[in-house]
């Protein structure tokens, strides 16, 4: 996989790599690991929720506008 960085970001990365004696690609991997894991989990949950919504709509399980407003008001107050 290849990652494109802005020139300024790449320069800063290379400076840090030189100062720490660690390869730049290792620094990028470490930085991305935690963020990417969270991002992928969030995207998977979102995709699943969308698929459930589409399946619900395909079955005709829909709420009209007034029902949605009533549920929001009940949950969050008006």
C-alpha positions in Angstrom: 0.0 0.0 0.0 1.2 3.5 -0.7 0.3 6.6 1.3 0.6 10.1 -0.2 1.5 12.8 2.3 1.6 16.6 1.9 5.3 17.7 1.4 5.3 19.5 4.8 3.9 16.4 6.6 6.4 14.2 4.9 9.3 16.5 5.8 8.2 16.5 9.5 7.9 12.7 9.4 11.4 12.4 8.0 12.7 14.8 10.6 11.2 12.7 13.4 12.5 9.5 11.9 16.0 10.9 11.8 15.8 12.1 15.4 14.4 8.9 16.7 16.4 6.5 14.5 13.2 4.7 13.5 12.1 4.2 9.9 9.5 6.6 8.6 7.2 3.8 7.5 7.3 2.3 11.1 6.3 5.7 12.5 3.4 5.9 10.1 2.3 2.4 10.9 2.4 3.1 14.7 0.5 6.4 14.2 -2.2 4.8 12.0 -2.8 1.6 13.9 -5.0 3.0 16.7 -6.8 5.5 14.5 -7.4 3.1 11.7 -8.7 0.4 14.0 -11.3 2.8 15.5 -12.2 4.2 12.1 -12.8 0.8 10.6 -14.9 -0.3 13.6 -17.0 2.8 13.3 -17.5 2.4 9.6 -18.5 -1.2 10.0 -21.1 -0.3 12.6 -22.4 2.5 10.4 -22.6 0.2 7.4 -24.5 -2.4 9.4 -27.0 0.2 10.6 -27.6 1.4 7.1 -28.1 -2.2 5.9 -30.6 -2.8 8.7 -32.4 0.4 7.7 -32.6 -0.6 4.1 -33.9 -4.1 5.0 -36.5 -2.5 7.2 -37.6 -0.1 4.4 -37.7 -3.0 2.0 -40.1 -4.8 4.4 -42.2 -1.6 4.6 -41.4 -1.0 8.3 -41.3 2.8 8.0 -42.5 5.7 10.2 -44.2 8.7 8.9 -42.9 12.2 9.7 -45.3 12.8 12.6 -44.3 9.5 14.2 -40.6 10.4 14.0 -41.2 13.9 15.5 -43.3 12.4 18.3 -40.5 9.9 19.1 -37.8 12.6 19.1 -39.9 14.9 21.3 -40.6 12.0 23.7 -36.9 11.1 23.9 -35.4 14.6 24.0 -38.3 16.7 25.2 -39.7 19.6 23.3 
